[in-house]
Amino acid sequence: MASTDKLILKLKNRSLKKAELETLFERLGFKKLRGKGSHEVWGKKEVQDLHFVIATHSKEIPSYQLKQIENSLTKRGLL
């Protein structure tokens, strides 16, 4: 399993797979809040306005979505 620093680097390079993103979320203190159909919602219960919706029907996360996740985590000081 990759270190947190390597996962963050892969996020910044937009080459993170779904399983790696889930691992990164868990290491940053996020939990899967709910999953229904082909999507999962990840967030922190302490932070009501920060959550991410991830599609489960693909192992690939679109690069635009990885960029949005990176920007949100950076803005919050989590990266």
Secondary structure by P-SEA (a helix, b strand, c coil): cccaaaaaaaaaaccccaaaaaaaaaaaccccccccccbbbbbbcccccbbbbbbcccccccaaaaaaaaaaaaaaccc
